[in-house]
Amino acid sequence: MSTPVQLYVYDLSNGMARQLSVQLTGRQIDGIWHTSVVVFGKEIFYGQGISVTPPGKSHLGQPLRIVEMGETAIDEDTFEQYLSEMRQQFTADKASDALYTMYNFNCNTFSNECIGFLTGSSIPDYIKSLPTDFLSTPFGAALRPSIDAMYRHGAPSGLPTPPPEATLAAAQASPNPVLATGLLEAIAAHASSSGPTGSYIPTPAPTSPSTPNPVNVKSCTDTTLFQSILRDNRAVIAFFTNKTCGPCRVIEPVFQDLAKQKTRTNGGVAFTKVDLGVGNGAAIARQYGVRVTPTFVFFLDGRKTHELRGANAPELRTQVDLLIYEAFPPHPHKSISLPAIESISLNPILFIQIPNLDTLLSKLNEFIDSVSTWTGVLTQAQVKQALSKTVIPFLKASSTPSPPQPPTAPFDYWPALVLSLVSNLTVGNLFPLADIWRIALLNPKFCEWSAVKRGPQNPMNMLLSKALESRDAPRSYLLTVLRMLSNAFSNADLARECNTSMRNDLTAILVLTLLHEDVAVRTAAASLAFNVTACLQKHRLEKIESHGNIDPEEEDLDWELEVISALLEAIGRENESEDTVHRLTASLALLLRFSPFIGDLMPLMEVLRSRNILTGKLQKSDGGVTKVEIRKLIAEVAEKLCP
């Protein structure tokens, strides 16, 4: 028994696009189209995920027109199974990211997929082909966020209007702002006022859905969606099949198992299934020259690289592995046995000593009182009061083992306090302040606050900048600032912030202090260098685990060259502290271990005589290293990572 299928068509502009489009863009645009599919007594559409309402009861009310799409022989249970699969692709989060656009992944894309599945036809071209030149105009580009906003932030009581700033931007982008404002207001009113407020509810997947495909395999019968999968993934394996193909049923479990094992999210590896008998599946097959089933087509960066015909399971596994290898070639060091390097703990080196806080405060107050002309928003008395009543009590509570409740403080007030001190005290008198900050960074809550307090007004930035501005910064200040910066790596979010927005200044302080005349300063600098490289190594390991390799475009070759040069020079000159040599060598090892620039780094390291520098540290005379653990690490880096 067949069932009628209808397409409900809505105009989000409520008729104003037809009236005003020529004046706004120079083109006749009849509507801003939104569609839904009506079948089995339900209206199904995509906005905040896949939603189901009674026909005509969605948030948009009654449709502008109803298009008869023919009849379907597919039963309701099969269609529900199909929707269960589609919910894995048409999710609410995609409606709020870059995929949800007027071009390639929207309500009309979903409607076209459903119509193709039900009837083998497609929605009208005037809906699929909302003119791209209109959307490419300044007004069209500015209008799109306003339309998208209706589907991105829905609430049970209805959909909000577009944000005022989006409406203003769109109107100003038009040659006629008054008319443009009218059109945008019409879209917003139509989206938020029509239909019962409680009926627009994304329908969840059934508790125990009968899904023919695992989550890792994306079913696709729409050309636009297929192109979206190719665009969003480095490697794609497409399985072309149909329901009457016996060999397809034999090979499909192998394909599903490969998808389960090899899929990589976030632009990695995707597996998709195209049924030639459903929707536009045959059109996709023709586009890539597929004439028989089963056929597997392999894509790299959107380009077809190989085709495999037939149910050949061993060859399918081989071709999948070859594609992934080509897309994500393993790092050359991954096959090398590096036990000493692999045993390096990636935990940060922290300076946890707590001095007498009252003595520290007394010293800082002494420096404050010595300033004859105090400038800034806060007075000397206010600064001293904040230190004694807020800062020092917080540090005391933080350093108390198992306090009855976690200590808190008004951190947002502290940047003004630090700015006042940095502006009035000499660099030689700032070391107690830097030490206070070092101790505070051992507190998790304070680190969380510091991680979001970005920019030059971050107290860490202020204290670091003071050290870099002063060419003759005293030993005490440099030492304390280095230890403070090392403690910033006690929190993962703050560590990432230091390694990104503060990278240039961190590198500058390292270059300045790794060769300092004082051994304590050099050791603190080596500790900071280790924390920087250990944080980077953690990030690289995460990338390798999810993608198989590291993208060179996400890293900085020049920075790596500069740091490696500084580390090698420091290793060569260090003759007083074996611990410092250990930290420097570990930093070098972590930088080289999975560097995406290994081919660029080797010539420089050869010029710098990296292997000779390291093997020189194995000579027990003239400052050579004696500790067995350190000697093993040095020998391994020299022999296996250096040219």
N, C-alpha and C positions, 0 to 999 in steps of 0.2 A: 504494500500500500504506500503510495507516494504522499508527501507532505509539502504544502506550498512554502516557498521561501520569499521573504520580502526584505528590501533594504529601506530603512528609514533614513531620510536625508534632512539634516538641520542646517540652518544658516546662522552661524554664531554672530553675524553682524545684524541679524534681524531686518534684513532688507537694505541696510544703509550702504553696504558695499556696492550693490547694484546702482544706487543713486549717486554715490560720491566718488567711486573709484576713478572715473575719467579725470575728475578735477584734482584728485590726490596723486595719481600716478601716470595719467595720460593713457591708461588702458581701461577697457571695460571688463570688470570683474563682477560676476553675477552673485557671488556669495563666498563666505568663508565656511567651507563645508565640514560638517561632522556627521559620521554615519554610524548606524548600528544594524545588526542583523536580527530579524524577527522570524522565529521558527519554533514549532512545538509550543506555541502559546507564550513564548518568552522573548524579551528584547535583550540582546547580548551586545555589549560594547566594551571598549578598552579606554580606561582613563586612569583610575587608581587601581591598577590591576584589571582583571577581567570581571565585569559587573553584570548582573542579571536582574532585570525588573520586569513587571508586567508591561506589555506593549503600551507605549505612550505615557508611562508613569515615571520616567527618569527625571533627572533634574532639569532637562531641557524641554519637558512638556510634550506637546504634540509636534510631529514632524512637519516640515515645510511641504514635503512630498513623499510619496511611497512608491518605490520602484519594484515591480513584480520581477523576481529573478528566476522564476520557474519553479520546478518541484524537485524534491530529493527523494531518492529511494532508501537513503540511509536511515536506520531506526534511531530513536532517541537515545538509547543506551550507548550505541556506538558514537553518537555525537558527544555525549557526556564524557566518554573516554578521550575523545579528541580534545575537548576543552581542558581536560586534566593535563594533557601533554602541553597544550598551549600556555597554560598557567606557568609553566616552567620558563617560558620565553618572554611572555607579555606580563612582566611583573610590575608592581607598583613603583619599585625603585627606578626602573628604566623610564618611567614617565617623568622622573625628576632629574634625569641626567642628560648628557649630550645626545644619547640615542633617540630621545623623544623629540623629534623635530618635525617641522612641516614637510620635510623632504622624504624621510625614509623609514620612520618607525613610529606610527601614530595610530589613532583610532581607525583611520581609513585603511592602513596596512592590515590591521587586524580583520576588519570587515572583508577585505579582499581575500585574505587567507580562508576565512570561514565560508565565503561564497564559493570559492574554488573547491573546497572540500565537499560541500553539500551538493553543488550542481555542476562543477567543472567549468563554470563561466567566471567572469570577473566583474567588478563594479564598473560603472560608466567612466569613460576616459576623462570627462570634464571634472570628475572628483579626484581621480588618481593624479591628474596632471594640473593641479592648481599651479598657475604659471610661475615658474621659477624666476622669471625676470621680474615679476611683481615682488616676490619675496626677497629678491636681491637689491631692490631699491632701498634707499635709506629709510623710507616709511615702512616698507614691508619688513625689513630686518628689525626695526624697532618695534613693530607690531607683534612679531612672533613671540617675544617673551610674555606679552600681556595675554595672548591666547593660551600659551603653555601654562601660565600661572593658574588658570582655572582648573587644570587637571592635576596640578602638582601638590596642592596643599588643601585638599578637601577636608571637610569636617562633617560629622553626622548631621549638623543643622544646615548643611548646604555648602556651596563653594564660595570662597571669598572673591571679591573683586580684584583685578590686577593691582599690584602695588602702585602707589601714586607716582613714584619716580619713573616706573616703566611707562605709564600713561603719558607723563610729561615728555619723556624722551621721544616716544613715538610721535606725539603731536608736533614737537619742534622739528622732527626730521621731515615732516611733510611740507610741501609748498603752501598749504593752506591749513595752519594750525587749528583754526576754529572748527573747520569741517572734520579734521582728524580727531579732535577731542570728542566731537559728537559721535563719530564712528566707534571709538574706543569705549565710550560710556555705554553705547548701545550693546556692544559685545558683553561688557561686564554685567549690565542689568539683565540681559537675556540668560546669562549663565547662572546668575545667583537667584533669580526670582521665579523661574518656571518650574512647575512640577512639585509634587509633594516633597517636603524636606526629608522625610525619613526613608524614601524609597531608593536613594542612590547609595547602595551598599555593595562594595566588592564582595562577590560570592567566594567563600573559601573552597579549597579543594575538598572532595569527600574524604571522610576519615580513612577509608581503605580503598583508594582509587584503583581501578583496573587499568594500569598503564602498560601498553605494549612495549614502550621503550624506557630504558633507565634514564635518570636525570642527565647523565653525561652525553647522551645522544640527542641532538636537537633535530626534531622533525621540521622539514622546511618544504613548502610547496608554493612559495611566493618568490618571484625574482628579486624584489626589493629586499626582502628579508635575507635571501641568500647572499646578496652583495654585502649586506650589513655584516653577516658572519665572516665573510672573506676579509672585509676591511678591518674588523676588530680583533682578528687573530693572526698571528704570524704564520702558523701552519694549520691547514684545514684538510681533513679527509672526508670526502663526500661519498656516501654509499647510495648508488642509484639502483632502485629495486621496484617491484610491483607485486601485488597480492597473489598473482597467479604464477609467480616464478618459484619453482621448487628448489633450485640451487640457492636462491636468495635466502630461503628459510634455513637451509643447511649452514650457510656462512654467517648468518646474522648473529648467532651467539658468540662467534669469534670476534666479530666487529664490536659487539657490546662489551665484551671482556676487555678488548683493547682500549675502548673508550674509557672504561672504568679505571684502567691502569695508567693511561697516558695523558688524559685530559689535563690541561694546565689552564687555570683561570687567569683573568686580567691580561688578555691579549696574548695568550700562549698558544695552546694546541686545542682545537675544537674538532669534534666528530659530528657530522650531520647526515641525516637520512632523507633522501628525496624519492618519493613514490611517484613514478611516472603516470599512474592512473588517478592522481589526486591533484586538484587545483591546477597550478601552472608547472607542475613537476615535469611534464613532457617538454614544455618550453625551455626550462632550465637545462634539461638533457640535450636538447637540440643546440643550445648555445655553446655547449662544450663537446659536441660531437659524439654524445653517448647514444648508441643505437641498440644495444642489447643489455640485458640484466642477467646476473649482477655485474655492475661495473663500478670500480672505485677510482675516483679522480683525486689526485693529490695536488694541493695548492700551497705555494710558498709566497708570502707577501702579496696575496691576491692573484698570483700568476700560476696557471696550470703547468705542473712540472712533469707529471707522469700519469699514466692510465693503466689500470689492471682489470682485465676482463676475466670473469669466471670465478668459481668458488675454490680458489687456491689458498688455503689457510696459511701454510708456511710462507708463501710469497707475500701475502697480505701483511703478515707480521714483519717480514723483512723490509718491505717498502715503507711501512709506518715508522720503523726505527730509523731508516735512512733519511726520511723527511725530517724527523725530529732532530737527528744528528746535524743535518744541513742547516736547519733553522736555529738550533742551539748547540753549536759545537762545544764539547767539553773543554775546559781550560787545560792547557798543556801540563800544568802542575798537578792536575787531579790524579794522574796515573803514577805519580812519583811517591814513593814511600818516604814520609817526612815525620817520623815518630816524635822527634824532639819539638818540632813546630806544632804538631797536632796536640801535644800535651800542654801547650801554653794556655793557662786560664785566661779567659776573656773578661774576668771580673776587673773592675777599675781599681787602680791604686789610690787609696784614700788616706788623708791625713786627719786622724781622728783624735789627736791629743787635745785635751781641754785644759787651758791654762787657768790660773786663778782669775775669774771674771771680774771680781772687784778691783784687783790690781790693774787689769786691762782697762777698765772704765776709768780708773784714777789717772792712768797715763794719758788717755784720750782727752779727759777733762783738762788736764794740765796743758795740752797742746791747744785746746779751744780757748782757754783763758789767756794764752800768750798772744792771741791775735788782737791787735790794737784797733783796727778798723774792720768791722764785720759787715758784710753785705749779704743781700738775699732776702727772701721772704721770711725765713725763720730767723729769730734772734738767737744769740748765744745761749740765753737762758732756756729758750724753747727746745733747742737742740739737746742741751744737757738733760733737761727734764724727760724728753722722749727716750734718751738713752737709758736713763736710770729707772724710769717707770715702766717702760715697754720692752725695749730691746734686750737688756741684760736679764730681766726676769724671764723672758721667753727662752733665752739661751740656757739659763739655769734649769728651767723646767724640762727643756729638751734633753739636757745631759743627765737628768735624773733617771736611774734605772727603774723601769716599770712605773711611770707616773700614774696616779689615780685616774687621770683623764688626759688625752692628748693636748699639749699646749697649743694655744692659738694667740694670734696678735694681729693688729690692723696693718697687714703688709703693704697695702696700697699707699700708706702714709710714708713708708720707708724711702722710696726713691727721692722724695723732696728732702728728706733728712740727709741722705748721702750726697745729693747735689750741693746742699749747703756746706757740708764738710769739705767736699772736693774743691769747691770754689774758693774756700777761705784758708785751708791748711796747705802748707808746703808738702811736696811729695815725700819728703823725709819724715813728716809727722803723720802720714796716713796709714802706716802699717798696722796700728791697732784697729782701725776701721776695716781694713782688708781681712784681718784675723777674725773680727766679729762675723764678717760675711762668710769666711771659710767655715766657721763653726755652724752658722745658720744653715749652710747648704748640706749639713748632715741630717737635717730634719726633712722627712718626706713631704710634709705639707708645704714647707717653704720652697722646696724644689718644684713642686707642682705649680705654685704661684710664679716662680721665676721662669718656668718654661713658657708661660703665656705672656710674660712681661717683656715684649720684644722691643728692639730699637735702641737708639742711643741713650734713652732715659732708663734703660735697665741698669741698675747699680753695678752689675758685673762689667758691663761695657764701659761705664764711667771709670771704674777703678783700673781696668785694663788700658784704656786710652791714656790715662794719666801716666802709667808706666812707659808707654810707647812715646809719649810726647817729650818726656824728660830723658835726655841722652845720658845724664849722670844720675839716674835713679839709684838710690842707695841699696845696698845688698838686702837690708831688712825688708824693704818694700817689695823688691823683685821676688824674694823668696816667699813672702806671704801671698802675693798675688798668684804666683805659680801654684802654690798649694790650694788656694781658693779655687782656681780654675780646675784643678784636678778633682776636687770634691764635687764640682758641678756634674761630673759624669756618674755620680751615684744614682741619678734618676735617668731612665731611658729617654723620656721625652726631652728633658733638658739637655742631655748628651747630644741628641740629634739636632737640637737647635744650635748648640755650640758648633757642631760640625758643619752646619750649613750657613746660617746668617753671620756667625762670628769667625768663620774659617780664616779669612785673610788676617784678622788681628791675632788669632791664635798662632798662625804661622809666623807672623812677625815677631811675637814674643818668644817663640821657640828659637828662631834664627838668632835672636838677640842674646839668649841665655844659655843655649846648649854649649857654648864655648866660653862661658863666664869664668873668671879667675877663681871664684869660690866654688868648692866642691859640693857644698850643700845646695847652692843654686843650680848647679849642673844636674844634680840628682833629682831635684824637683822638676826641672825642665824635662829630663828623661821620663819621669813619671807622667807628666802631662802628654808627652809624645806617645807614650804607650797607650794612655786612655783614648787619645784621638784615633789611633790606628786600630785599637781593639773595637771601638764603636763602629768604625768603618768595616772591619772584618765581620761583625755581627750582621750588618746590613747586607754585605755581599753573600754571606751564607744563607740569609733569608731569600735573596734573589735566586741563588743556585737551587735551593730547595723547591721554589715555586716555578722557575722558568728554565733552570738548567744552566744558565750563564748570567753574566753581568753585561748590561748595555753600556758601551763606552760613552754614549751620548749623555748618560746620567752622571758621569764622573769627569774629573778635570786632570788632563795629562800634565799641564804646566805645574799645577799644584803638586802633583806626585813627584815630578822631577825635582822641584825645589826642596821638598821634604827629604827625599832620598839623598840628595847631595848634602844637606845639612846633617843628616844622621851619619853618613859615612865619614864626614870630616870629624864629627864629634867622637865617633868610635875610634878613629885613628889617633886622636889627641888625648883621649882619656887614659891616664896612667895611675890615678889615685884610687878610684873606686870600682871594684869589680861589679857591685850592684848596679852602678850606672851603666857600665858596659852591657850588663845583662839586659837591662830595660831598653837600651838603645838597639841592641841586636834583635830583641823580640819585636820592637816596633818596625824595624826593617823587614823582618820575616813576615809580619802580618800585612805589610804593604805589598810585598812581592807575591805572596802566596796565591791570591786570586785576582791580581791586577788585570784589568782588561787591556792594559797597554804594554804587556810584557815585551812585545816585539819592539816597541819604541824605547823601552827602558834599558834593554840589554846593551846597545851601543854606548849609552852614557855611562853605564856601570863599568863597561870595559875601559873606557877612557879614564874614569876615576880610579881604576885599579881596585875595584871592590873586593875581589877575592884576595888580593895581596894584603889589603888593610885588615881583613878579618883573620886570615891565617897568621898575620903578624901578632895577633892577640893570643895565639896559641903558643908563642915562644915564651917560656917561663921566665926568661930574663927580660929586663928592660920593660917592665910594666905588663908582662904577660899575665893571663888569667890562670888561676890554679884550681878553682872549684870545678868539679867534674861535670856537674849539671850544665854550667855555663859553657864549658868547653865543648860539650856535645852539641849544644845549640849553635855555637859559632861555627863549628866544623860542618854541620849540616847545611846551614845557610850558605857558607862559602862554596861547598862542593856541589850542591844541588840547585841553588837559586842564582848563583853568580856566574857570569861568563868567564 
